[in-house]
């Protein structure tokens, strides 16, 4: 509402009264508008409070579902329990003939990573490593069903029936997934039976066709290529059998030899390229390899690099041979920075080996920022923290600011440091013939 300007002649009472009436109307009008706006604001605040409560409720529900799914997932992995009775991150078992050491640490939420080993008679163990495609509760549920089929297959196992026909087990898993018709879901796996006295092993694979093993007589890591086979859960078994099918191969572990199973959360762990201002960069140079790449870590056009199989093999060789590993990262804010891991005082145990792989993967993703503060934090498994303290040359620089009061039984927290997000679950199982 518009009103006339103040009367030019204040002695004109008519004009002055009219101006006063107009001013009063405007005031009442503005007052009413303020009341209406206040009512709107109050309604919006109520809506915001209700929405926040609903969001928190739904978020808590999702967290409850994810937490329950994680606990169910861990039930099928032979992890040790900590002092509070909760399952931790490591699994181990050994006797006079065989030794197992495994590690599992989930990324955000739940997924379908899984490993297991179980004694099925006096001389034999059954083993499996599985990676279900995708994330979330559906992947975890598929993993549970695969684990259930695996358990049932070996429940009454004998060398005569079903014997070493473990491809029958892979076909059973494949049939189960195809019949459930999980859209876009499949799994890559390797499973086997090991005679712990002789070291003879029988293995069958689906999708995952590389076997990594440390040859103790040669003192180095080697690989064996398994038959090409599709992942489970995509094609009906009748169709798979018309092609190559799921094949059984034998491989013998001699005393001191070690077999490695791991999912792609390890070799595909990644960090972003950054300049001195910590801006993410893109590699614009063609690499020296035939495919134009830089080994198995990155290519021209990449804005990140992977940990890669070649680094994993170097770590394994150096732990077992009590050497040192130099971690070279590309496109770093500080190009001259070097990371060295010394394994000279290692005993060559499977535990040291697996912890070394996880420790290097953790450091691989870390980076320093001069502007990082107390709210910039990383959480680290206590076992990995202790390993880094003993073997990582720049431990005191990167882990200088412990956050007090946040220590739990299994993890520690450090501030003023940043990291790229963990890409996927870390799932590792090492098996050594004694």
C-alpha positions in Angstrom: 0.0 0.0 0.0 1.3 3.4 -1.0 0.8 6.6 1.0 1.3 10.3 0.0 4.4 12.0 1.2 4.3 14.1 4.4 2.1 17.2 3.9 4.1 20.2 2.7 1.9 22.4 4.9 1.8 20.9 8.4 -0.9 23.5 9.4 -3.3 22.0 7.0 -5.2 19.7 9.4 -7.2 18.0 6.7 -4.1 16.8 4.9 -2.4 15.9 8.2 -5.4 13.8 9.4 -5.5 12.0 6.0 -1.8 11.3 6.2 -2.2 9.9 9.8 -5.1 7.6 8.7 -3.1 6.3 5.7 -0.1 5.7 7.9 -2.2 3.8 10.5 -3.7 1.6 7.7 -0.2 0.9 6.4 1.0 0.0 9.8 -1.9 -2.3 10.5 -1.4 -3.9 7.0 2.3 -4.4 7.6 1.6 -5.8 11.1 -0.9 -8.3 9.7 1.7 -9.2 7.0 4.3 -9.8 9.8 1.8 -12.0 11.6 1.1 -14.0 8.5 4.8 -14.3 7.8 5.4 -15.4 11.4 2.7 -18.0 11.1 4.3 -19.2 7.8 7.7 -19.3 9.5 6.3 -21.3 12.4 4.7 -23.7 10.0 8.0 -24.1 8.2 9.8 -24.6 11.4 7.3 -27.3 12.4 7.7 -29.0 9.0 11.5 -28.8 9.3 11.3 -30.4 12.8 9.0 -33.1 11.6 11.1 -33.8 8.5 14.3 -33.9 10.7 12.6 -36.4 13.1 11.4 -38.5 10.1 14.8 -38.3 8.4 16.6 -39.3 11.6 14.1 -42.1 12.1 14.5 -43.4 8.6 18.3 -43.0 8.8 18.3 -44.9 12.1 16.2 -47.6 10.5 18.7 -47.9 7.6 21.6 -47.9 10.1 19.8 -50.6 12.1 19.3 -52.7 9.0 22.9 -52.2 7.8 24.3 -53.0 11.3 22.2 -56.1 11.5 23.2 -57.1 8.0 26.9 -56.5 8.9 26.6 -58.7 11.9 24.9 -61.5 9.9 27.6 -61.2 7.2 30.3 -61.6 9.8 28.6 -64.6 11.3 29.7 -66.5 8.1 33.3 -65.3 8.2 35.5 -67.1 10.9 36.6 -63.8 12.5 38.0 -63.8 16.1 36.0 -62.0 18.8 37.4 -59.1 20.7 37.1 -58.5 24.5 33.5 -57.3 24.2 32.5 -60.4 22.3 32.1 -58.6 19.0 33.7 -60.1 15.9 36.9 -58.3 14.9 38.8 -58.0 11.6 41.1 -61.1 11.7 40.7 -64.8 11.5 43.4 -67.4 12.2 43.8 -71.2 12.7 46.7 -73.5 12.5 47.8 -77.0 13.3 50.9 -79.1 12.5 50.0 -79.3 8.8 48.3 -76.0 7.8 48.0 -72.4 8.7 45.3 -69.8 7.9 45.2 -66.1 8.5 42.4 -63.9 7.1 41.4 -60.2 7.3 38.0 -58.6 6.7 37.1 -54.9 6.9 34.0 -53.7 5.3 33.7 -50.3 3.6 30.6 -48.2 4.0 27.5 -50.2 4.6 27.3 -53.9 3.8 28.4 -55.9 0.8 28.9 -59.4 -0.5 32.6 -60.2 0.3 33.1 -63.4 2.1 35.8 -66.1 2.9 35.7 -69.2 4.9 37.7 -72.3 5.8 36.5 -75.3 7.6 37.8 -78.7 8.6 35.7 -81.4 6.9 37.6 -84.5 8.1 40.9 -85.3 9.7 42.9 -84.6 6.6 40.9 -82.1 4.6 39.8 -78.4 4.7 37.3 -76.7 2.5 38.0 -73.1 1.5 36.1 -70.4 -0.3 36.6 -66.8 -1.3 33.6 -65.0 -2.8 32.8 -61.5 -4.1 29.1 -60.7 -4.9 28.6 -57.8 -7.3 27.1 -54.6 -5.9 26.6 -53.2 -2.4 24.0 -53.0 0.2 21.7 -55.5 1.9 20.9 -57.4 -1.4 24.5 -58.3 -1.9 24.9 -59.4 1.7 21.8 -61.6 1.5 23.2 -63.3 -1.6 26.4 -63.8 0.2 24.6 -65.5 3.1 22.8 -67.8 0.7 26.1 -68.8 -1.0 27.6 -69.4 2.4 24.6 -71.6 3.4 25.0 -73.7 0.2 28.7 -74.0 0.9 28.1 -75.2 4.5 25.4 -77.7 3.5 27.6 -79.2 0.8 30.4 -80.1 3.2 28.1 -81.0 6.2 28.4 -84.8 5.6 31.3 -84.8 3.3 33.5 -87.8 2.7 36.2 -88.6 0.1 33.8 -91.0 -1.6 30.6 -88.8 -1.6 30.6 -86.2 -2.8 34.4 -86.5 -2.9 36.4 -83.9 -4.8 33.6 -83.0 -7.3 33.5 -79.5 -6.1 32.3 -78.2 -9.5 28.9 -79.7 -8.4 29.0 -77.2 -5.6 29.6 -74.3 -8.0 26.7 -75.5 -10.2 24.5 -75.6 -7.1 25.4 -72.0 -6.2 24.9 -71.0 -9.8 21.4 -72.7 -9.9 20.4 -71.1 -6.7 21.3 -67.5 -7.9 19.7 -68.0 -11.3 16.5 -69.4 -9.8 16.3 -66.5 -7.3 16.6 -64.1 -10.3 18.6 -61.4 -8.6 18.5 -58.7 -11.2 22.0 -57.5 -12.1 23.6 -59.6 -9.3 26.3 -62.2 -9.7 29.3 -63.5 -7.9 32.9 -64.3 -8.6 34.5 -67.0 -6.5 37.2 -69.6 -6.0 36.6 -72.6 -3.7 38.6 -75.8 -3.0 39.5 -78.8 -0.9 43.0 -79.1 0.5 44.6 -82.3 1.8 46.6 -80.8 4.7 49.0 -83.7 5.0 50.0 -84.0 1.3 49.3 -80.4 0.3 47.2 -81.6 -2.7 44.4 -79.2 -3.5 41.4 -79.3 -5.8 40.0 -76.0 -6.9 37.1 -74.7 -9.0 36.5 -71.1 -10.1 33.7 -68.9 -11.4 34.8 -65.6 -12.9 37.9 -65.2 -10.8 40.6 -67.2 -12.7 44.0 -66.1 -11.2 45.6 -68.1 -8.4 48.3 -66.2 -6.4 50.8 -68.3 -4.5 54.2 -67.8 -2.9 56.7 -70.5 -3.9 59.0 -70.9 -0.9 61.7 -72.8 -2.8 62.0 -69.9 -5.3 61.4 -67.2 -2.7 58.9 -65.3 -4.8 55.2 -64.8 -5.5 53.8 -66.5 -8.7 50.5 -66.8 -10.4 48.6 -69.7 -12.1 45.8 -69.1 -14.5 42.7 -71.2 -13.9 40.3 -72.1 -16.6 38.1 -69.3 -18.0 34.6 -69.6 -16.5 31.6 -67.3 -16.2 30.6 -65.8 -12.9 27.8 -67.5 -11.1 24.2 -66.2 -11.2 24.1 -65.1 -14.9 23.6 -68.2 -17.1 21.7 -71.4 -16.3 23.9 -74.3 -15.6 22.8 -76.2 -18.7 24.1 -73.3 -20.8 27.3 -73.1 -18.8 27.9 -76.8 -19.4 27.4 -76.4 -23.1 30.4 -74.0 -23.1 33.5 -74.7 -21.1 31.7 -75.4 -17.8 33.1 -75.1 -14.3 36.3 -77.1 -14.3 38.3 -78.7 -11.4 42.0 -78.1 -11.4 44.6 -79.5 -9.0 47.4 -77.6 -7.4 49.9 -78.9 -4.8 51.2 -76.8 -1.9 54.7 -77.8 -0.8 55.9 -77.1 2.7 56.3 -73.3 3.1 54.2 -72.5 0.1 51.4 -69.9 0.6 48.2 -69.5 -1.3 46.5 -66.1 -1.4 42.9 -65.2 -1.9 41.7 -61.6 -2.0 38.9 -59.6 -3.5 39.2 -56.5 -5.7 38.9 -54.2 -2.7 42.7 -54.7 -2.2 44.2 -54.5 -5.7 41.6 -51.8 -6.8 42.1 -49.6 -3.8 42.5 -46.1 -5.2 43.7 -42.7 -4.4 43.2 -39.4 -6.3 45.9 -37.5 -8.1 46.4 -34.0 -6.5 48.6 -30.9 -7.1 50.1 -28.7 -4.4 46.8 -27.1 -3.8 45.2 -30.5 -3.3 43.1 -30.1 -6.4 42.3 -33.4 -8.2 44.4 -33.8 -11.4 44.1 -35.9 -14.6 47.0 -37.8 -16.1 47.6 -36.3 -19.5 50.6 -38.5 -20.6 50.6 -41.8 -22.4 52.3 -44.5 -20.3 55.2 -46.7 -21.4 53.2 -49.9 -21.6 51.9 -51.3 -24.9 48.4 -50.4 -23.9 49.5 -46.8 -23.1 49.1 -47.3 -19.4 51.4 -47.3 -16.4 51.3 -51.0 -15.4 48.2 -52.0 -13.7 47.8 -48.8 -11.7 46.6 -46.0 -14.0 46.2 -44.8 -17.6 46.2 -41.5 -19.5 43.0 -39.7 -18.7 42.8 -41.2 -15.1 42.3 -38.9 -12.1 43.3 -41.7 -9.7 45.6 -44.7 -9.4 45.0 -48.2 -8.0 47.2 -50.1 -5.6 47.6 -52.8 -8.2 48.7 -56.4 -8.3 52.3 -55.5 -8.9 52.6 -53.6 -5.6 50.8 -56.5 -3.8 53.3 -58.9 -5.1 56.2 -56.7 -4.1 54.9 -56.4 -0.6 54.5 -60.2 -0.3 58.0 -60.8 -1.5 59.5 -58.3 0.8 57.7 -59.5 3.9 58.7 -63.1 3.4 62.3 -62.1 2.4 62.5 -59.5 5.3 63.3 -56.7 2.9 61.8 -53.2 2.5 59.0 -51.9 0.3 59.1 -48.4 -1.2 55.7 -47.0 -1.9 55.8 -44.6 -4.9 52.6 -42.6 -5.4 52.1 -40.6 -8.6 50.9 -37.0 -9.0 51.4 -36.1 -5.3 51.1 -32.7 -3.7 54.7 -33.3 -2.6 56.4 -35.1 -5.5 59.5 -35.8 -3.5 57.8 -37.6 -0.6 58.8 -41.2 -0.1 57.2 -43.9 2.0 59.3 -46.8 3.1 58.1 -49.9 5.0 60.9 -52.0 6.6 60.2 -55.7 7.2 63.7 -56.6 8.3 62.5 -57.7 11.8 59.5 -59.7 10.5 59.4 -63.4 11.2 57.7 -64.1 7.9 54.4 -65.1 9.5 51.1 -65.0 7.7 49.8 -62.5 10.2 52.6 -60.1 9.4 52.0 -60.6 5.7 48.3 -59.9 5.8 48.7 -56.9 8.1 51.4 -55.5 5.8 49.0 -55.6 2.9 46.3 -53.8 4.8 48.7 -51.3 6.3 50.1 -50.3 2.9 46.6 -50.0 1.5 45.7 -47.6 4.3 48.8 -45.4 3.9 48.3 -45.5 0.1 45.0 -43.5 0.6 46.3 -41.0 3.2 47.3 -37.4 2.4 48.3 -34.4 4.4 46.7 -31.0 4.2 48.2 -27.9 6.0 44.6 -26.7 6.6 43.5 -30.0 8.1 42.1 -29.5 11.6 40.7 -31.4 14.6 37.6 -32.4 12.7 39.6 -34.0 9.9 40.0 -37.6 11.2 40.9 -41.1 10.1 40.0 -44.3 12.0 42.4 -47.2 11.9 42.3 -50.8 13.1 44.5 -51.1 16.2 46.3 -54.1 14.8 47.2 -52.1 11.7 48.2 -49.1 13.8 50.6 -51.2 15.8 52.0 -52.7 12.6 52.6 -49.3 11.1 54.2 -48.0 14.3 56.9 -50.7 13.9 57.4 -50.7 10.1 56.3 -47.4 8.5 59.1 -44.8 8.3 56.7 -41.8 8.5 54.4 -43.1 11.2 55.1 -40.2 13.6 54.5 -37.6 10.9 51.1 -39.0 9.8 49.8 -40.3 13.1 50.9 -37.5 15.4 47.5 -36.4 16.6 45.7 -39.2 18.5 42.2 -38.2 19.4 41.7 -39.0 23.1 38.5 -40.5 24.4 37.5 -42.1 21.1 39.6 -45.3 21.4 37.6 -48.4 21.2 38.7 -52.0 21.7 39.5 -52.4 18.0 40.2 -49.0 16.5 42.0 -45.7 17.1 41.3 -42.3 15.8 43.8 -39.6 14.5 43.1 -36.0 13.6 44.7 -33.4 11.3 45.0 -36.0 8.5 42.8 -36.9 5.5 42.3 -39.9 3.3 40.5 -40.9 0.2 37.6 -43.2 0.8 38.0 -46.9 1.1 36.8 -48.2 -2.3 35.5 -51.6 -1.3 35.7 -54.3 1.4 39.2 -55.5 2.2 39.0 -59.3 2.2 42.2 -61.4 2.3 42.9 -65.0 3.2 46.3 -66.6 3.2 46.9 -70.4 3.5 50.3 -71.9 4.2 51.4 -75.5 4.2 53.4 -76.3 7.3 
